[in-house]
Amino acid sequence: MAADSDRRIALITGGAGAIGVATARRLARDGILPVLADRDEAALDAAVPALRTETGMPVLGIHADLADRAAPAAVMARVESVFGRLDCLVNNAGLSRARRIGAVELDDWDAVMAVNLTAPMLLAQESLRFWQRLRGGSIVNIASRVWLSGAGPAYTASKAGLVGLTRSLAVQLGPLGVTVNAVAPSYLGSAFNFSGGAAAIRRAEAEHIRLGVLDRIGTPEDVAGAIAFLCSPDARFVTGEVIHVCGGAQLAARPQDSAIADGSAR
Ligand SMILES: NC(=O)c1ccc[n+]([C@@H]2O[C@H](COP(=O)([O-])OP(=O)(O)OC[C@H]3O[C@@H](n4cnc5c(N)ncnc54)[C@H](O)[C@@H]3O)[C@@H](O)[C@H]2O)c1
């Protein structure tokens, strides 16, 4: 599979999932060729041909379990051999285990850290060869608003760690012209949520959203839009940031907020 050497290439991990496919579609619209890495072979087999037809691009799927420490090197070697370049790395693959602290099992903790935190670090390390050659690029890490608000211990710690990794890489890769940012969505009601988008959770999420006019919760396309911005030349001077794609749900509610909104308090 050959690609013209000027075309920008994006590697999207968890590429066959909801945010992954929406991002692939959105980046393709900006002329960036998406490469999808995912452990779910059946989902890849469905997503890749559909994206090829839709975008007219030679979209590539790579089957990889990123919990395996050898996988990031193998994925990057494949990108190198097929395209010879990488312009955007979107660390999107994620795993959630919502448990009370008393029930946390170390195997679960390790599994979450392996996918959500160790794989992004290893992929960033493996991508150095491209940045050193191209002198520029972007890394976008998909965190979650739980890094602020808290949820299950492993998931929250992994996403807060990912924000820390984002800031560290922004400092270390800045001299190479690489921007490193995080996008933090909140509940989207997609398959990722173990609750499967239960109506009660959807309602509770909607209540925390400050953008009243839209009357909906977030979508994978909302997240993809922020990722596309961070991969675009418009964001070339933006690094080390966290963009919350939450409709304002990351702004913690205060009891007096409703009074302020109706003008009866300041
Ligand atoms: N959906 C939400 O409500 C939500 C909210 C906040 C943050 N996020 C974050 O967004 C990211 C993507 O979520 P999504 O909604 O698209 O979920 P999704 O379940 O639709 O997609 C996740 C994808 O990651 C893949 N994946 C999981 N473990 C992997 C591994 N070990 N190796 C390779 N691929 C692996 C899955 O196969 C799946 O295709 C995750 O990092 C998640 O933490 C999601």
The ligand as an ORCA input file, in Angstrom:
! r2SCAN-3c Opt
* xyz 0 1
  N     -17.040      7.229     25.868
  C     -16.938      8.010     26.923
  O     -17.925      8.326     27.592
  C     -15.583      8.540     27.304
  C     -15.525      9.564     28.272
  C     -14.277     10.050     28.639
  C     -13.125      9.535     28.078
  N     -13.224      8.519     27.153
  C     -11.972      7.997     26.603
  O     -12.050      7.994     25.191
  C     -11.268      6.926     24.664
  C     -12.051      6.165     23.602
  O     -13.312      5.820     24.102
  P     -14.563      5.405     23.175
  O     -15.748      6.076     23.737
  O     -14.236      5.551     21.745
  O     -14.660      3.868     23.580
  P     -14.818      2.560     22.650
  O     -14.987      1.421     23.599
  O     -15.854      2.794     21.616
  O     -13.383      2.478     21.956
  C     -12.213      2.118     22.647
  C     -11.379      1.302     21.694
  O     -10.130      1.011     22.342
  C      -9.809     -0.318     22.002
  N      -8.890     -0.879     22.981
  C      -9.142     -1.121     24.290
  N      -8.090     -1.730     24.844
  C      -7.148     -1.861     23.872
  C      -5.868     -2.431     23.819
  N      -5.327     -3.063     24.883
  N      -5.170     -2.404     22.656
  C      -5.718     -1.826     21.560
  N      -6.951     -1.302     21.536
  C      -7.660     -1.316     22.685
  C     -11.146     -1.069     21.982
  O     -11.062     -2.282     21.252
  C     -12.056     -0.030     21.349
  O     -12.138     -0.197     19.937
  C     -10.836      6.077     25.867
  O      -9.494      6.393     26.185
  C     -11.745      6.551     26.991
  O     -11.120      6.444     28.255
  C     -14.422      8.024     26.757
*
